[in-house]
Amino acid sequence: MRALTNSGASQQLEQQETETEILQAIAMLPGKQCVATYMRLVEGHSYEAIAAALGCGEPSARKHVARGRQRLQSTIAHLAPTQTKDIKP
């Protein structure tokens, strides 16, 4: 049972570290991209709410989120699970 507890704690710590790294990557985005991406991905706000917070139109809010996501993909690509192929004997 102890091994399961340690494994669970290890997974929880790893998840917390990953979340921290993602939040740090979002914080490094330029101004409106940072706010828009955080509001959408972390807080789950609508594009309408993001537009209101940024003082821009909804199409601009969508563009800020899209650009933020693009930058994040390259910044945190190393966090994506790797695919492994089944090796057949």
C-alpha positions as CSV (number, residue, x, y, z in Angstrom):
1,M,0.0,0.0,0.0
2,R,2.8,2.4,0.8
3,A,4.2,2.1,-2.8
4,L,0.8,3.2,-4.1
5,T,0.7,6.2,-1.8
6,N,4.2,7.3,-2.9
7,S,3.2,6.8,-6.5
8,G,0.1,8.9,-6.0
9,A,2.0,11.6,-4.2
10,S,4.6,11.6,-7.0
11,Q,2.0,11.9,-9.7
12,Q,0.3,14.7,-7.8
13,L,3.6,16.6,-7.4
14,E,4.4,16.1,-11.1
15,Q,0.9,17.4,-12.0
16,Q,1.4,20.5,-9.8
17,E,4.8,21.2,-11.4
18,T,3.3,20.9,-14.9
19,E,0.5,23.2,-14.0
20,T,3.0,25.7,-12.5
21,E,5.1,25.5,-15.7
22,I,2.0,26.1,-17.9
23,L,0.9,29.1,-15.8
24,Q,4.5,30.6,-16.0
25,A,4.4,30.1,-19.8
26,I,1.1,31.9,-20.0
27,A,2.5,34.8,-17.8
28,M,5.4,35.2,-20.3
29,L,3.0,35.9,-23.2
30,P,2.7,39.5,-24.4
31,G,0.1,41.7,-22.7
32,K,-3.3,41.0,-24.2
33,Q,-2.4,37.5,-25.3
34,C,-1.5,36.8,-21.7
35,V,-4.8,38.1,-20.3
36,A,-6.9,36.5,-23.0
37,T,-5.2,33.1,-22.9
38,Y,-5.4,33.0,-19.1
39,M,-9.1,34.0,-19.1
40,R,-10.0,31.4,-21.7
41,L,-7.8,28.4,-20.8
42,V,-7.6,28.7,-17.0
43,E,-10.7,30.5,-16.0
44,G,-13.0,29.3,-18.9
45,H,-14.4,32.7,-19.8
46,S,-16.4,33.3,-23.0
47,Y,-14.9,35.3,-25.8
48,E,-17.5,37.9,-25.1
49,A,-16.2,38.3,-21.5
50,I,-12.6,38.4,-22.7
51,A,-13.4,41.1,-25.2
52,A,-15.1,43.2,-22.5
53,A,-12.2,42.8,-20.2
54,L,-9.7,43.8,-22.9
55,G,-11.8,46.6,-24.3
56,C,-11.8,45.1,-27.8
57,G,-14.2,43.3,-30.1
58,E,-14.9,39.6,-29.9
59,P,-12.9,38.8,-33.1
60,S,-9.9,40.5,-31.6
61,A,-10.3,38.5,-28.4
62,R,-10.4,35.3,-30.4
63,K,-7.2,36.3,-32.2
64,H,-5.4,37.1,-28.9
65,V,-6.3,33.7,-27.6
66,A,-5.3,31.9,-30.8
67,R,-2.0,33.7,-30.9
68,G,-1.4,32.9,-27.2
69,R,-2.2,29.2,-27.8
70,Q,0.2,29.2,-30.8
71,R,3.0,30.6,-28.6
72,L,2.2,28.2,-25.8
73,Q,2.4,25.2,-28.1
74,S,6.0,25.8,-28.9
75,T,6.9,26.9,-25.4
76,I,5.4,23.9,-23.5
77,A,5.6,21.3,-26.3
78,H,7.9,19.2,-24.1
79,L,5.1,18.7,-21.6
80,A,2.9,16.8,-24.1
81,P,2.7,13.1,-23.6
82,T,4.9,11.2,-26.0
83,Q,3.4,8.5,-28.2
84,T,4.9,5.1,-28.0
85,K,4.4,2.4,-30.6
86,D,3.7,-1.1,-29.5
87,I,6.8,-3.2,-30.2
88,K,5.9,-6.6,-31.6
89,P,8.5,-9.4,-31.2
